[in-house]
Amino acid sequence: MSVITLTTDFGSLYPASMKGVILSIDPDATIVDISHSVPPIDIRAGAFALYSVVKHFPSGTIHIGVIDPGVGSDRKAIIVKAGNQWFVGPDNGLLIPPARLLGDIEVYEIIEDEISEHISSTFHGRDIFAPAAAHLSNGMDVLEIGRKTDDYVDMDFSGYTIEKQFIEATVVYVDDFGNIITNIPGEKILDEIEIGTVLSVSGRQMPFLNTYSGVSKWGLVALVGSHGFFEIAVNQSSASRLLHMTNGNSIRIGIIGKT
């Protein structure tokens, strides 16, 4: 018996059948929904959602991640082991950043014939990933359902610039509060910019602080969020709506100086 988590872009209906498959194989499994509202086919956002939570789960947890625009194609289905946790999903980079956060990774290609005789070409979450995770939860050896491989799609959150007068980054996730989360790790930004520095974005100034409440209501603020990445927020409102930013957008931030 294990904890099995689900992270998908499926919305409200389709995860139920995945849970049914899991519980049919392992009735004692504990299923935790991380999110089913990842923006459709946004692999990087799904990777970030998993990345932001995996350290808080116990040893032996199995994470199913399904943001899968290549479903039904020749992309592989994989299992990744890292830090005594497991990740199950498509081979499109989704699972790699959260797995690497836990340590060195081992990747296995799922042998689909070992999972099910009836596999839909459009719903591998139900027909491949859910049963693979449930079998692992039931104690099946990974080599009974997969073979080790060094050939897999990689992904990371790199590709940002911090210069003397500006920052360039990518929006990797907009959360339900409208906070704009970038791909810059908190420790990198803190190495370069002091708390209290004034920044600018889209012609609007904002301070770099420790908390949302450091500015007045509806004030724009930059900070390192609880997930450990540099973000832009509006106190009690939506930075995404104010700045017209969403997942995948490039963002350029000016560095003005200390107040």
C-alpha positions in Angstrom: 0.0 0.0 0.0 1.3 3.4 -0.9 0.3 7.0 -1.3 -0.5 7.6 -5.0 -0.8 11.2 -6.2 -2.5 12.5 -9.4 -1.4 15.6 -11.4 -3.3 16.1 -14.7 -4.9 18.6 -17.0 -8.1 16.5 -17.1 -10.5 18.7 -15.2 -13.2 17.2 -13.1 -14.5 14.1 -14.9 -11.7 11.9 -16.2 -9.6 11.4 -13.0 -12.4 9.4 -11.4 -11.8 6.5 -13.8 -8.1 6.5 -13.0 -9.0 6.3 -9.3 -11.3 3.4 -10.0 -8.5 1.5 -11.8 -6.1 2.1 -9.0 -8.5 1.0 -6.3 -9.5 -2.1 -8.3 -5.8 -3.2 -8.2 -4.9 -1.8 -4.7 -8.0 -1.2 -2.6 -5.8 0.1 0.2 -4.1 2.8 -1.8 -4.3 6.4 -0.5 -5.0 8.7 -3.4 -4.1 12.4 -3.2 -5.1 14.9 -5.9 -2.3 17.4 -6.5 -4.1 19.2 -9.3 -6.4 18.4 -12.2 -6.4 22.0 -13.4 -3.0 22.3 -14.9 -3.5 24.3 -18.1 -4.3 21.9 -21.0 -1.1 20.4 -22.6 1.2 22.7 -20.6 3.9 20.2 -19.8 6.2 22.7 -18.0 3.4 23.9 -15.7 2.6 20.3 -14.8 6.3 19.7 -14.1 6.3 22.7 -11.8 3.1 21.6 -10.0 4.8 18.3 -9.1 8.1 19.9 -8.4 6.5 22.2 -5.8 5.1 19.4 -3.7 7.1 16.2 -4.0 9.5 17.0 -1.1 6.5 16.9 1.3 5.5 13.4 0.5 6.7 10.3 2.4 9.1 7.6 1.2 7.4 5.2 -1.2 5.0 7.7 -2.7 4.0 7.1 -6.3 3.2 10.2 -8.4 1.2 9.9 -11.6 1.6 12.9 -13.9 -0.4 13.1 -17.1 -0.1 16.2 -19.2 0.2 14.3 -22.5 -0.3 16.0 -25.9 1.5 13.0 -27.5 -0.9 10.4 -26.2 -1.4 7.6 -28.8 1.9 8.5 -30.6 5.2 6.6 -30.4 6.3 8.5 -27.3 7.2 6.1 -24.5 5.4 5.6 -21.2 7.9 5.7 -18.3 8.5 5.1 -14.6 11.1 7.2 -12.8 12.6 6.4 -9.4 14.3 9.1 -7.3 14.8 9.5 -3.6 12.7 6.4 -2.9 9.7 7.9 -4.6 8.2 6.9 -8.0 6.9 8.9 -10.9 4.7 7.4 -13.6 3.7 9.1 -16.8 4.5 10.0 -20.4 8.1 10.5 -21.6 7.8 14.2 -22.5 10.0 15.8 -19.7 7.1 16.2 -17.3 8.5 13.9 -14.6 12.1 14.8 -14.7 12.4 18.1 -12.8 10.4 16.9 -9.8 12.3 13.6 -9.8 15.7 15.2 -10.0 14.7 17.4 -7.0 14.8 14.3 -4.9 18.1 12.9 -6.1 19.6 10.8 -8.9 17.1 9.2 -11.2 16.5 5.8 -12.7 14.2 5.6 -15.7 12.2 2.6 -16.9 10.2 2.2 -20.1 6.9 0.7 -19.4 6.2 -2.5 -21.3 2.6 -1.8 -22.2 1.6 -5.4 -22.9 2.5 -6.2 -19.2 0.0 -3.6 -18.0 -3.2 -4.2 -20.0 -4.6 -6.0 -23.1 -7.0 -3.1 -23.8 -5.3 0.3 -24.1 -7.2 3.3 -25.5 -5.2 5.4 -27.9 -6.5 8.6 -26.1 -6.5 7.7 -22.4 -3.2 6.3 -21.2 -3.8 7.8 -17.8 -6.5 5.3 -17.2 -5.1 2.3 -19.2 -1.3 2.5 -18.6 -0.3 4.9 -15.9 -2.9 4.2 -13.3 -2.5 0.4 -13.4 1.3 0.7 -13.5 1.2 2.9 -10.3 -1.2 0.5 -8.6 0.9 -2.5 -9.3 3.9 -0.7 -7.9 1.8 0.1 -4.8 0.9 -3.5 -4.5 4.6 -4.5 -4.3 5.3 -5.5 -7.9 8.9 -5.2 -9.0 9.4 -2.4 -11.5 11.3 -4.8 -13.8 8.1 -6.9 -14.1 6.5 -4.0 -15.9 9.4 -2.0 -17.4 12.9 -2.1 -18.6 15.7 0.4 -17.6 16.6 3.0 -20.2 18.9 6.0 -20.6 16.9 7.3 -23.5 14.3 9.8 -22.2 13.1 13.3 -22.8 14.8 15.8 -20.4 13.5 19.1 -19.0 14.7 21.7 -16.6 13.7 25.2 -15.5 16.8 27.0 -16.8 16.8 29.8 -19.4 16.8 33.0 -17.3 19.1 36.0 -17.2 20.0 38.2 -14.2 22.0 41.2 -15.2 22.9 44.5 -13.4 19.9 46.4 -14.8 17.4 43.8 -15.7 16.0 40.2 -15.3 14.7 38.0 -18.0 12.6 35.0 -17.1 9.8 32.7 -18.2 6.5 32.3 -16.4 6.3 28.6 -15.5 3.0 28.8 -13.5 0.2 31.1 -12.6 -1.5 29.9 -9.4 -5.1 30.2 -8.4 -4.3 33.6 -6.7 -2.9 35.0 -10.0 0.6 35.0 -8.7 3.2 34.9 -11.5 5.8 32.3 -10.8 9.0 32.4 -12.8 11.7 29.9 -13.5 14.3 31.6 -11.4 15.2 29.7 -8.2 15.0 31.8 -5.1 18.6 31.3 -4.1 19.7 32.7 -7.5 17.7 35.9 -7.2 18.7 36.4 -3.6 22.4 36.1 -4.6 21.9 39.0 -7.0 19.3 41.3 -5.5 18.8 42.5 -2.0 15.5 42.6 -0.1 14.2 46.1 -0.5 15.4 46.6 -4.1 12.9 48.4 -6.3 12.0 46.6 -9.6 9.8 47.5 -12.5 7.6 45.4 -14.8 5.4 46.7 -17.6 6.1 50.3 -16.5 5.0 49.6 -12.9 7.4 49.7 -9.9 7.4 47.1 -7.1 9.6 46.3 -4.2 11.4 43.0 -3.7 10.2 41.9 -0.2 9.7 38.8 2.0 5.9 38.9 2.3 2.8 39.8 0.3 1.6 42.1 3.1 4.8 44.2 2.8 2.8 46.3 0.4 -0.6 47.9 0.7 -3.8 46.2 -0.6 -3.6 45.8 -4.4 0.1 46.7 -4.4 2.5 44.9 -6.7 5.3 43.0 -5.0 8.1 40.7 -6.0 9.3 37.9 -3.6 10.5 34.3 -3.3 7.4 32.1 -2.9 6.9 29.1 -0.6 7.7 26.9 -3.7 11.2 28.4 -3.7 11.0 30.4 -7.0 10.9 34.2 -7.8 7.4 35.4 -8.3 5.4 38.6 -8.9 2.2 39.1 -6.9 -0.5 41.6 -6.1 -1.5 41.8 -2.4 -5.1 40.5 -2.3 -5.5 40.5 -6.1 -4.2 38.9 -9.3 -0.8 39.9 -10.8 -1.6 37.8 -13.8 -4.7 39.8 -14.6 -3.0 43.1 -13.9 0.0 42.4 -16.1 -1.8 40.2 -18.7 0.7 37.4 -18.1 0.1 33.7 -18.3 2.1 30.4 -18.4 4.9 30.4 -20.9 5.1 34.1 -21.3 8.6 35.8 -21.3 8.9 38.5 -18.8 11.5 41.3 -18.5 12.0 43.0 -15.1 14.0 46.2 -14.6 16.3 46.6 -11.6 16.0 50.2 -10.4 17.9 50.1 -7.1 17.4 50.3 -3.3 14.7 52.6 -1.8 
